[in-house]
Amino acid sequence: MKNAFGLEIHRIRDLFQDKEVGDEIYRGLLSAFDRLGISGATSEKLAGYCVERAKVHSHVFGYERDAHGILEQEGLLQQIKNKLGERSRLEYEQIKPYVAEGSILDLGCGDGKVGAMFAGNHSVFLSDIYEDPGIKNTGLEFGLCQQGRALPFDSGSFDNTLLLTVLHHSRYPHKTLEETKRVGKPGGRALIIESVVGLARKEVPYIEKTKGFFSLSPEQQVMVTSFFDHLHNRIIYYEKNPRKKRSVPLNFNTMSGWKGILEKIGLRQKEIVHLGFDQPTAAEYHVLYVCEL
């Protein structure tokens, strides 16, 4: 199966047929648990369990249930979610220097916390394919959108549009970007944080060069990134009802791939900022694209 950009996507259990990929996933799990304050024997136990269940499950929903269950059994879910609560503040600090004056659309806003942080100095609007319960706490205007459809806003409405780790969750990322261009004002900005694959050591800052991830082939990097995206969205944020599960089409792309798509749509890359492996449970390499319309 291929994603929207033609990159091969594998089933979770098939990832471990590649030993290098399996080893990198295990190391990534230990690192993720360590950053969450879980170390030693508990970390090794959890990482080993997640890997073994991923290898042998007959249906991915069963794996999601069982892996979520062990985190819950160990009393770690709330600890993990508390740590993840810091993510909104981190993303806010990452994009704050690049936000222009004027209005902001936080597209794919989740609980709306990032948008809410800008509300004191900007007119902020929120939009997503579902309304998170936390939206009401922001007091901000919210518009429901649909995958592959036009956004519920007029053309040229916003000075800034935020797409923070949204595009790889979009089933129609090209359409999402086209709509970003349409609703943005001429001369406005689109701030995009995305998970990037196909990176070589020479392309990344020195601090990241020791990561084994960069010794993997582009296909292997997609495989590792897919595992951790699934872990974050389907296991930590587990949902029993299949209709309510988070969308994980795994629409990852390379830096050159993103560059070509953004330019074709008319989003000019003003600056590219390497954020690295900045999220504890989403062991994905993030890049911030600062684009002008």
N, C-alpha and C positions, 0 to 999 in steps of 0.2 A: 504494500500500500504506500502511496506517495502523498505528501502533504500539498498545500496550495502552491508551493514553490518547486515542486518536483523532487524534493528530498525524500529518501526512503524512510518510512516509519515502521518500526517493528513492534510486535506484541510484547508486553512486559516480560513474559516468561522466556521469550526467544532472545532477549538481550543477553542472557547469561550463557548462551552458546559460544559467545566470544569471551575468552578468559580475560583478555586485557580490559574489556568493558566491565566485566563482573568485578575484577579487582579494583577498578577505579570507582565503581559504585560503592563497594564496601568501604574504601578509604573515605569517600565522600560522606557516607553515613556516619562514620566515626567522627569526622571533622564537624559535621552538622550537630551531632549530639553534644560534642565538646563545647561548641559555641553556645549551646542552649543550657550549659551547666550540668550536663549529664556525662560522666566520664567513667573510666575504669571498667569494672566487670559489668555494670549495668549497661554501659554503652555497647560493649562487645556482644552482650546477650541480645539487645534490641536489634543491632545491625545484623547479627547472624540470623535471627528469627525472620526479619523482613526479607533478607536475601533468600532464605530457604523457602519461605512461603511464596515468594515471587517466582521461584524456579519451578514449583510443582503444582501450582493452582490449575484447576480444570476450567475455571471461569474467573475472569478478572474481578467481578463483583465480590466473589468469595474471598479473594486475596485482599481487596480493600477492606472488607468487613473484619477479617482476621488480623490484619496489620494494625488497623485502628483499635481493635480490641486489646491487643497487647500493650499499646500505649496507654489505653484507658486503665487496664488492669494494674499497670505499674504506677498509676496516679500521676502521669506526666503530661496529659493533654492540656490542663490549665496552665501548667508551667510553660509549656511550649507556646501556647496562645498569648500568654502575658509577654513573653519575649518578642513574639511577632507583633505585638502592639506597638513596638518601637519602630516598626517599618514605615509607618506613615510619616513620623517625624524625620526619618532618614531621607525618604523621597522628597519631602518638602525642602529640606536643606540642600539636596542635590540639584533641584531645579530652580530654587529661589533666585539665584543670580541671573538667570536667563529669562525670567518672566517679564514681559513688557508691561507698560502701563495699560490700564483699561480692563475690559471684561475677560473672564476666564470660563471656558467650558471644560469640566473634568469629565471626559468621556471614558466610560468603563470605570466609574468612580468607586464601585464597591460600597463600603460604608460611608464614603464621603468625607473622611477625616482629612485627607490632603487638601481638598478644595476648601474645607472649613477653615484651615489655617491661613488661607489667603483672604478670607472674607472681610477682614478688617480694613484692607486697603484696595480691594477689588470687588466688582460685581461678579459673583460666582454662580454658575449654573451647573447642575449635576445631571448625568444621564448614564443609564446602564440598561442591560436587557432584563434585569430583575430589580426590584426595589428592596434593598437590604434593610432590615429592621432599624439599623443605626442611622439611616437617612433622616428620620424624623428628629433625631437629636441635633442635627446640624442647623435646622431652621432655614435651609436653603431650598430654592426652587428645584424641583426634580422633574425630568422628562423621561418616560420609558421609551426605549428604542428597540428595534428588532434587527436580528442578524440579516444582513443582505438588503435591508430596506433603507430608504432615505431617513436621515435624522429629523426629529420633530422641531427643527429650527429653520428660520429663514436664511437665505444666502447672505453672506457677509455680516453675520451677527456677532462674531467674537474676535477680540484682539489676540487671545491666546487659546489654544486647545491643548489639553494634556492627554496623552495616551501612555499611561504608566504601566508597563508590562501587560498591555491589552491585546496587541496585534496577534500574538501567538495563540491567544484564546479565541480570536475571531475566526469564524468559519469562512468568512469572505474578507480577508485582510485588504485586498485591493479596493473593494467597495468602501471599506471603513476609511481608508486613506483618501479616496476620492471625495467622500462626504466631509472629511476633515478640511480638505481644500475648499469645498463649496461653502461651508458655514463660516470659514475664517475670513476676516477682512483683508483686502489687499494690503500687503506690507505687514500683516500680522505674523504670529509665530505658532508653530506646532512643536511641542516638546515631547519627544518620544523616547521612552526607555524600553529597550528590547533585549531579550536573550539572544546572543549571537553564537553561531557555530562556525566551524571551518577555520579557526584561528591557528596561526603558527606562532611559535615563541617570539619571532622577530616583530610581531605586530602588537605585542602587549607590553605594558609597563614592567620594569625590572622586578618589582615586588611579586609579580605573579609568575615569573618564569620558572620557578621550581615546581609548579603544579604539574602533576603527571598528565592532566587533561590535555595539555598542549603537545604531548607526544603522540596523541591519538590521531587517527585519520579523521577527515570531516564527517564521514558516516558514523564512526565510533563516537565522535563528539555529540552528534544528534542522538545517539542511543543513550548516552549518559544523561544528557540534558532532559530527554524524554522521561527517564526514570524519576528524576527529582521533581520535575513539573507535576507528574502524576502523584508522587508522594505528598507534595504540598497541597494540591487541590482536591485529591480524591481520598486521601487517607487521614491527614491531619484534619481537614475540613470534610469529614465523611458525611455522606447523606445516603440513607437507606433507600429512599424512593428514587428509582432511576431517572424519573422526570425532573428531579430537583438537583441532580448531580451537576457539578461545575463542568462547563464546556472545556474539553482538553483535545482540540484537533491537532495540537503539536505543530503549529505553523511557524517553525523556526526558520531562520535564514542566515546566510553569510553576510559579512559586512559589504562585500561587493554587490551581493544580491539586493540588500536594502538600498544601497546607493543608487542602483539602476532604477528601482521601482519609485523611490522618492523623487528622483529627477524627472522621470517620465510623467508623473502626476503633477509636477510643478511645485514640489516642496524642496526649496533650495537649502542644501546643508551648509549652514553658517558655521557650525562648530560640532565636533565629535568628541565626546568625553568618555574615557574608559572608566567605568565604575567597578569593574572586576566582580569577584564573588562576594557581593555585599550583603546577601540575605542568608540567614543561618540555615533555613530548611530548604530553600530553593537554591541548590548548589549549581547555579547557572551564571554564565559570564554576561554581565549587563553592560550595555553601552547606551549613553544618552545622545540622541540626535537633536540638535537645536536647528530647527528649520524655519525659513522665512517663506511666506506666500507671495 
